[in-house]
Amino acid sequence: MLRVHIIIISAIFSFTFAAITLADDIGSKLEQKILRTPDRGKINQAEAAGGIKEAMAQGVNRAIKQLGREDGFNKDPMVRILVPKQLRKVADLSRQLGAGKKVDQFELSMNRAAEKAIPAAADIFADAVRQMTVQDAINIVRGDEDAGTKFFRRVTEDKLRTKFLPIVADATAKTGVTKRYKEMSGKNSGVTKLLGGGESIDLDRYVTDKAMDGLYHYVAEQEKDIRKNPLKRSSNLLRRVFGK
């Protein structure tokens, strides 16, 4: 009889131990499953890629809207296009001789040309976003605060310049950039040449490069905002990817 009791007790302990072990195993698996769910776990590569693509598309869109309108460049001290360095002495001389208004008109015409070109960037950046690989996105998420902008600059710069240049050339012709330049320096043509202000400078290329610099500047600012400011993350995916 005693032996029967011992057998029963042993069976109960064995069953209890097995039940506890099974419960622990199930709990462990359940915990792992919970930790891997999108809302509470690590962001997987596909989600990271989607997040960075959405973030960069959002940043580019905001930058284009900000700059691709009247006075987007002209009234923004961060990106306003000034007289090229090669012509600064000429511009200063013109101001001293009472032709400051001509200098202002010259600068305004360059900024207007840049503002005309900016909207053309949308398709090029959209293509860059679509072609971004998962590994590109992972590198951007793990990179510096402007890693996405650096990526964009690397893959879009040549295409953007090719796209911008004819638009800028057309806009400079319509806004009279070269004419404004001649008006600025015309009265002092002899001194202009002496100061190194000849017409060898490619104004269309100068305006194009400055327009691109301004665009990349604000794409970088938008990227930094999304990384640092939760209020700038306009979707659940952005909040999850950049909240980690």
C-alpha positions in Angstrom: 0.0 0.0 0.0 2.8 2.3 0.9 4.5 1.5 -2.4 1.3 2.4 -4.3 1.2 5.8 -2.5 4.8 6.5 -3.4 4.1 5.6 -7.0 1.1 8.0 -7.1 3.0 10.8 -5.4 5.9 10.3 -7.9 3.5 10.5 -10.8 1.9 13.6 -9.5 5.3 15.3 -9.1 6.4 14.2 -12.5 3.2 15.5 -14.1 3.5 18.8 -12.2 7.1 19.2 -13.2 6.3 18.4 -16.8 3.4 20.9 -16.8 5.6 23.6 -15.3 8.3 22.9 -17.9 5.7 23.0 -20.7 4.2 26.2 -19.4 7.7 27.8 -19.2 8.4 26.7 -22.7 5.1 28.1 -24.0 5.6 31.3 -22.1 9.1 31.7 -23.5 7.8 31.2 -27.0 4.9 33.5 -26.4 7.3 36.2 -25.0 9.5 35.8 -28.1 6.5 36.2 -30.3 5.4 39.3 -28.5 8.9 40.8 -28.7 8.9 40.2 -32.5 5.6 41.8 -33.1 5.7 45.1 -35.1 4.4 47.2 -32.3 6.7 46.0 -29.5 9.7 44.3 -31.1 12.7 45.0 -33.3 12.1 46.6 -36.6 12.7 44.2 -39.4 14.6 45.1 -42.5 11.6 45.5 -44.7 10.0 47.9 -42.2 13.2 49.9 -41.9 13.4 50.2 -45.7 9.8 51.3 -45.9 10.3 53.8 -43.1 13.4 55.4 -44.6 11.8 55.6 -48.0 8.7 57.2 -46.6 10.8 59.6 -44.5 13.0 60.7 -47.4 10.0 61.1 -49.8 8.3 63.2 -47.2 11.5 65.3 -46.7 12.0 65.9 -50.4 8.4 66.8 -50.9 8.6 69.5 -48.2 11.9 70.8 -49.5 10.5 71.1 -53.0 7.4 72.9 -51.9 9.4 75.3 -49.8 11.9 76.3 -52.5 9.9 75.8 -55.7 7.8 78.8 -55.3 8.2 82.6 -55.6 10.7 83.8 -53.1 11.5 80.3 -52.0 15.2 81.2 -52.6 15.1 84.9 -52.8 13.7 85.6 -49.3 15.5 82.7 -47.5 18.9 83.8 -46.1 20.0 80.2 -45.8 19.9 79.5 -49.5 19.5 82.9 -51.3 21.8 83.0 -54.3 24.2 85.9 -54.1 26.5 87.4 -56.7 29.3 84.8 -57.5 32.5 85.2 -55.7 34.3 86.2 -58.9 32.0 89.2 -59.2 31.8 90.3 -55.6 34.3 93.1 -56.1 32.4 94.3 -59.1 29.1 94.2 -57.2 30.7 96.1 -54.3 32.0 98.7 -56.7 28.6 99.0 -58.4 27.0 99.6 -55.0 29.6 102.3 -54.1 28.9 104.0 -57.4 25.1 104.1 -56.8 24.2 101.0 -58.9 23.1 98.9 -56.0 19.7 98.4 -57.5 21.2 96.7 -60.5 23.1 94.3 -58.2 19.8 93.5 -56.4 18.0 92.9 -59.7 20.8 90.6 -60.9 20.6 88.5 -57.7 16.8 88.5 -57.9 16.9 87.2 -61.4 19.2 84.3 -60.4 17.0 83.3 -57.5 13.9 83.4 -59.7 15.6 81.0 -62.1 16.5 78.6 -59.3 12.9 78.7 -58.0 11.7 77.7 -61.5 14.0 74.7 -61.7 13.2 73.1 -58.3 9.9 71.3 -59.1 11.7 69.3 -61.7 13.5 67.5 -59.0 10.4 65.5 -57.9 10.6 62.8 -60.5 14.4 62.2 -60.1 14.1 61.9 -56.3 11.0 59.6 -56.7 13.1 57.3 -58.9 15.9 57.3 -56.3 13.4 56.3 -53.6 12.0 53.5 -55.7 15.4 52.1 -56.5 16.7 52.2 -52.9 17.6 48.8 -51.8 16.9 47.3 -48.3 20.6 47.5 -47.5 20.7 51.2 -48.6 17.8 51.9 -46.2 19.4 50.0 -43.3 22.6 51.9 -43.8 20.7 55.2 -43.7 18.7 54.3 -40.5 22.0 53.4 -38.8 23.9 56.3 -40.3 24.5 59.9 -39.4 21.6 62.3 -39.1 22.0 63.3 -42.8 22.8 59.8 -44.1 19.7 59.8 -46.3 20.6 63.1 -47.9 24.1 62.0 -48.6 22.7 58.9 -50.3 20.4 61.1 -52.4 23.2 63.5 -53.3 25.3 60.6 -54.5 22.7 58.9 -56.7 20.8 62.0 -57.9 23.4 64.8 -58.3 24.4 64.2 -62.0 20.8 63.5 -63.1 19.6 66.6 -61.2 22.2 68.8 -62.8 21.3 67.5 -66.3 17.6 68.1 -65.6 18.0 71.5 -64.0 20.5 73.1 -66.4 18.1 73.6 -69.4 15.3 74.8 -67.1 17.7 77.3 -65.5 19.0 78.4 -68.9 15.5 79.0 -70.1 14.6 80.8 -66.9 17.8 83.0 -66.9 17.0 84.0 -70.4 13.4 85.0 -69.4 14.4 86.7 -66.2 17.4 88.4 -67.9 20.2 87.1 -65.7 22.9 87.9 -68.3 21.3 91.2 -69.1 21.2 92.1 -65.4 24.8 91.1 -65.0 25.7 93.4 -67.9 23.7 96.2 -66.4 25.4 95.7 -63.1 28.9 95.9 -64.6 28.4 97.7 -67.8 29.0 101.2 -66.6 32.3 100.1 -65.2 33.4 97.6 -67.8 37.0 98.7 -67.8 37.2 98.4 -64.0 35.3 95.2 -64.1 37.9 93.5 -66.3 40.6 94.9 -64.0 38.9 93.3 -61.0 38.6 90.0 -62.7 34.9 90.3 -63.4 34.9 89.2 -67.0 32.1 87.3 -68.6 33.8 83.9 -68.6 31.7 82.7 -65.6 29.0 80.3 -66.6 26.0 81.8 -64.8 23.6 79.0 -65.8 25.9 76.4 -64.2 26.4 78.7 -61.2 22.6 79.1 -60.6 22.1 75.3 -61.2 24.7 74.3 -58.6 23.3 76.8 -56.1 19.8 75.6 -56.7 20.9 72.0 -56.0 22.8 73.0 -52.9 19.7 74.7 -51.5 17.6 71.7 -52.2 20.0 69.2 -50.6 20.3 71.6 -47.6 16.6 71.5 -46.9 16.3 67.8 -47.6 18.9 67.3 -44.9 17.0 69.6 -42.5 13.9 67.6 -43.0 15.7 64.4 -42.4 17.2 65.7 -39.2 13.7 66.8 -38.1 12.2 63.4 -38.7 15.0 61.7 -36.8 14.9 64.0 -33.8 11.3 65.4 -33.5 8.5 62.9 -33.0 6.0 65.5 -34.1 7.5 65.4 -37.6 6.8 61.6 -37.9 3.5 61.7 -39.7 2.8 58.0 -39.8 2.9 54.9 -37.5 5.7 53.5 -39.6 7.9 56.6 -39.2 7.2 56.7 -35.5 8.2 53.0 -35.1 11.3 53.1 -37.3 12.7 56.4 -35.9 11.5 55.9 -32.4 14.0 53.0 -31.9 
